[in-house]
Amino acid sequence: MSLAFLLLTMAVASCSLPGSAVGKYVKKGGNFLQIEQTKDGEVSVSLSGSYHMNTCDVQTGTLKVENCEVTYIDQDSNCRIRVTLQEQTAGVEQRGDCGCGLNVNLSGVYRKQSSTPGKKPVN
């Protein structure tokens, strides 16, 4: 068995998402991410960010979780957003402007704040 296959198998096996990924996340600087489970193996993602007076809001609709990642692509606005789900964090990678204002970027590491509105995650 190749090492790459073994690592991929371990990564998939250790991913107990999307249920545990549901919640609200925040990035240093004030960007927000919310993940909601829509049906088995699928989530919707909402992202919002700002830089001074410029803002950005992205609503993905329903996305399939594959290997602890969801990818949103909007050809019309030259936008690709990949969210990598982990136990208490989510990594966001934005490619393209995604309709965001000047200097607004949604990329970065978001830390989980709550699993459901008003509740802290259980450690």
ZADO-1210 file (C-alpha; in nm, 4 decimals, padded with zeros to 6 digits):
<atoms>
<atom x="00.0000" y="00.0000" z="00.0000" code="MET" pos="1"/>
<atom x="00.1454" y="00.3376" z="-00.0956" code="SER" pos="2"/>
<atom x="00.2055" y="00.6024" z="00.1692" code="LEU" pos="3"/>
<atom x="-00.0122" y="00.8578" z="-00.0144" code="ALA" pos="4"/>
<atom x="-00.3066" y="00.6149" z="-00.0243" code="PHE" pos="5"/>
<atom x="-00.2607" y="00.5309" z="00.3434" code="LEU" pos="6"/>
<atom x="-00.2566" y="00.8992" z="00.4432" code="LEU" pos="7"/>
<atom x="-00.5656" y="00.9689" z="00.2317" code="LEU" pos="8"/>
<atom x="-00.7453" y="00.6730" z="00.3870" code="THR" pos="9"/>
<atom x="-00.6548" y="00.7950" z="00.7369" code="MET" pos="10"/>
<atom x="-00.7723" y="01.1497" z="00.6558" code="ALA" pos="11"/>
<atom x="-01.1072" y="01.0279" z="00.5253" code="VAL" pos="12"/>
<atom x="-01.1507" y="00.7859" z="00.8145" code="ALA" pos="13"/>
<atom x="-01.0775" y="01.0585" z="01.0714" code="SER" pos="14"/>
<atom x="-01.3338" y="01.2951" z="00.9196" code="CYS" pos="15"/>
<atom x="-01.6561" y="01.2606" z="01.1165" code="SER" pos="16"/>
<atom x="-01.8132" y="01.5588" z="00.9435" code="LEU" pos="17"/>
<atom x="-02.0359" y="01.7341" z="00.8423" code="PRO" pos="18"/>
<atom x="-02.2485" y="01.7078" z="01.1570" code="GLY" pos="19"/>
<atom x="-01.9708" y="01.8127" z="01.3933" code="SER" pos="20"/>
<atom x="-01.8716" y="02.1019" z="01.1650" code="ALA" pos="21"/>
<atom x="-02.2078" y="02.2752" z="01.1983" code="VAL" pos="22"/>
<atom x="-02.1749" y="02.6065" z="01.3782" code="GLY" pos="23"/>
<atom x="-02.0427" y="02.9595" z="01.3762" code="LYS" pos="24"/>
<atom x="-01.6770" y="03.0458" z="01.3189" code="TYR" pos="25"/>
<atom x="-01.4809" y="03.3703" z="01.3361" code="VAL" pos="26"/>
<atom x="-01.1501" y="03.4783" z="01.1844" code="LYS" pos="27"/>
<atom x="-00.9144" y="03.7230" z="01.3494" code="LYS" pos="28"/>
<atom x="-01.0072" y="04.0607" z="01.2062" code="GLY" pos="29"/>
<atom x="-01.3818" y="03.9988" z="01.2146" code="GLY" pos="30"/>
<atom x="-01.4764" y="03.7748" z="00.9212" code="ASN" pos="31"/>
<atom x="-01.7526" y="03.5243" z="00.9926" code="PHE" pos="32"/>
<atom x="-01.8351" y="03.1759" z="00.8659" code="LEU" pos="33"/>
<atom x="-02.1506" y="02.9767" z="00.9349" code="GLN" pos="34"/>
<atom x="-02.1990" y="02.6124" z="00.8398" code="ILE" pos="35"/>
<atom x="-02.5435" y="02.4523" z="00.8451" code="GLU" pos="36"/>
<atom x="-02.6226" y="02.0900" z="00.7665" code="GLN" pos="37"/>
<atom x="-02.8896" y="02.0637" z="00.4977" code="THR" pos="38"/>
<atom x="-02.9109" y="01.6859" z="00.4559" code="LYS" pos="39"/>
<atom x="-02.6878" y="01.3836" z="00.4991" code="ASP" pos="40"/>
<atom x="-02.3382" y="01.4673" z="00.3757" code="GLY" pos="41"/>
<atom x="-02.4295" y="01.8174" z="00.2579" code="GLU" pos="42"/>
<atom x="-02.3979" y="02.1638" z="00.4093" code="VAL" pos="43"/>
<atom x="-02.4623" y="02.5263" z="00.3239" code="SER" pos="44"/>
<atom x="-02.1923" y="02.7832" z="00.3920" code="VAL" pos="45"/>
<atom x="-02.2301" y="03.1545" z="00.4601" code="SER" pos="46"/>
<atom x="-01.9246" y="03.3812" z="00.4652" code="LEU" pos="47"/>
<atom x="-01.9034" y="03.7504" z="00.5432" code="SER" pos="48"/>
<atom x="-01.6069" y="03.9793" z="00.5637" code="GLY" pos="49"/>
<atom x="-01.5190" y="04.3453" z="00.5595" code="SER" pos="50"/>
<atom x="-01.2292" y="04.5843" z="00.5224" code="TYR" pos="51"/>
<atom x="-01.3108" y="04.9359" z="00.6402" code="HIS" pos="52"/>
<atom x="-01.6288" y="05.0300" z="00.4486" code="MET" pos="53"/>
<atom x="-01.6000" y="04.7473" z="00.1907" code="ASN" pos="54"/>
<atom x="-01.7926" y="04.4266" z="00.2540" code="THR" pos="55"/>
<atom x="-01.8476" y="04.0798" z="00.1127" code="CYS" pos="56"/>
<atom x="-02.1222" y="03.8230" z="00.1692" code="ASP" pos="57"/>
<atom x="-02.1222" y="03.4812" z="00.0032" code="VAL" pos="58"/>
<atom x="-02.4063" y="03.2272" z="00.0362" code="GLN" pos="59"/>
<atom x="-02.3161" y="02.8938" z="-00.1210" code="THR" pos="60"/>
<atom x="-02.6397" y="02.7013" z="-00.1264" code="GLY" pos="61"/>
<atom x="-02.6132" y="02.3240" z="-00.0758" code="THR" pos="62"/>
<atom x="-02.2664" y="02.1685" z="-00.1156" code="LEU" pos="63"/>
<atom x="-02.1475" y="01.8086" z="-00.0815" code="LYS" pos="64"/>
<atom x="-01.8752" y="01.7406" z="00.1766" code="VAL" pos="65"/>
<atom x="-01.5926" y="01.5334" z="00.0262" code="GLU" pos="66"/>
<atom x="-01.2780" y="01.4446" z="00.2227" code="ASN" pos="67"/>
<atom x="-01.3690" y="01.7089" z="00.4839" code="CYS" pos="68"/>
<atom x="-01.3835" y="01.9825" z="00.2194" code="GLU" pos="69"/>
<atom x="-01.6526" y="02.1765" z="00.0408" code="VAL" pos="70"/>
<atom x="-01.5899" y="02.3775" z="-00.2742" code="THR" pos="71"/>
<atom x="-01.8081" y="02.6592" z="-00.4044" code="TYR" pos="72"/>
<atom x="-01.7635" y="02.7740" z="-00.7640" code="ILE" pos="73"/>
<atom x="-01.9454" y="03.0666" z="-00.9255" code="ASP" pos="74"/>
<atom x="-01.8354" y="03.1051" z="-01.2875" code="GLN" pos="75"/>
<atom x="-02.0279" y="03.4317" z="-01.3312" code="ASP" pos="76"/>
<atom x="-01.8362" y="03.6203" z="-01.0623" code="SER" pos="77"/>
<atom x="-01.4977" y="03.4489" z="-01.1134" code="ASN" pos="78"/>
<atom x="-01.5189" y="03.2928" z="-00.7679" code="CYS" pos="79"/>
<atom x="-01.3876" y="02.9714" z="-00.6125" code="ARG" pos="80"/>
<atom x="-01.3989" y="02.9130" z="-00.2365" code="ILE" pos="81"/>
<atom x="-01.2706" y="02.5968" z="-00.0712" code="ARG" pos="82"/>
<atom x="-01.3506" y="02.5313" z="00.2952" code="VAL" pos="83"/>
<atom x="-01.1431" y="02.2643" z="00.4716" code="THR" pos="84"/>
<atom x="-01.3239" y="02.1394" z="00.7811" code="LEU" pos="85"/>
<atom x="-01.1347" y="02.0341" z="01.0923" code="GLN" pos="86"/>
<atom x="-01.2381" y="01.9605" z="01.4497" code="GLU" pos="87"/>
<atom x="-01.2523" y="02.3183" z="01.5867" code="GLN" pos="88"/>
<atom x="-01.1364" y="02.5216" z="01.2859" code="THR" pos="89"/>
<atom x="-01.2133" y="02.5738" z="00.9192" code="ALA" pos="90"/>
<atom x="-00.9615" y="02.6872" z="00.6605" code="GLY" pos="91"/>
<atom x="-01.0981" y="02.9058" z="00.3824" code="VAL" pos="92"/>
<atom x="-00.9225" y="02.9633" z="00.0502" code="GLU" pos="93"/>
<atom x="-01.0714" y="03.2261" z="-00.1817" code="GLN" pos="94"/>
<atom x="-00.9719" y="03.2458" z="-00.5491" code="ARG" pos="95"/>
<atom x="-01.1081" y="03.5342" z="-00.7534" code="GLY" pos="96"/>
<atom x="-01.2867" y="03.8427" z="-00.6268" code="ASP" pos="97"/>
<atom x="-01.6182" y="03.6653" z="-00.5444" code="CYS" pos="98"/>
<atom x="-01.8015" y="03.9969" z="-00.5570" code="GLY" pos="99"/>
<atom x="-01.6054" y="04.1248" z="-00.2577" code="CYS" pos="100"/>
<atom x="-01.5220" y="04.4900" z="-00.2116" code="GLY" pos="101"/>
<atom x="-01.1709" y="04.6357" z="-00.2429" code="LEU" pos="102"/>
<atom x="-00.9200" y="04.4549" z="-00.0141" code="ASN" pos="103"/>
<atom x="-01.1841" y="04.2196" z="00.1310" code="VAL" pos="104"/>
<atom x="-01.0517" y="03.8649" z="00.1409" code="ASN" pos="105"/>
<atom x="-01.2290" y="03.5704" z="00.2982" code="LEU" pos="106"/>
<atom x="-00.9198" y="03.3421" z="00.3091" code="SER" pos="107"/>
<atom x="-00.7767" y="03.2333" z="00.6418" code="GLY" pos="108"/>
<atom x="-00.8328" y="03.0159" z="00.9465" code="VAL" pos="109"/>
<atom x="-01.1667" y="03.0483" z="01.1226" code="TYR" pos="110"/>
<atom x="-01.2053" y="02.9252" z="01.4817" code="ARG" pos="111"/>
<atom x="-01.5282" y="02.7615" z="01.5941" code="LYS" pos="112"/>
<atom x="-01.7273" y="02.9760" z="01.8374" code="GLN" pos="113"/>
<atom x="-02.0445" y="02.7708" z="01.8798" code="SER" pos="114"/>
<atom x="-02.2039" y="02.4510" z="01.7555" code="SER" pos="115"/>
<atom x="-02.5524" y="02.5989" z="01.7639" code="THR" pos="116"/>
<atom x="-02.6586" y="02.9590" z="01.8213" code="PRO" pos="117"/>
<atom x="-02.5874" y="03.0585" z="02.1801" code="GLY" pos="118"/>
<atom x="-02.4002" y="02.7396" z="02.2773" code="LYS" pos="119"/>
<atom x="-02.0266" y="02.6795" z="02.3105" code="LYS" pos="120"/>
<atom x="-01.8767" y="02.3668" z="02.1474" code="PRO" pos="121"/>
<atom x="-01.8136" y="02.0712" z="02.3793" code="VAL" pos="122"/>
<atom x="-01.4434" y="01.9895" z="02.4122" code="ASN" pos="123"/>
</atoms>
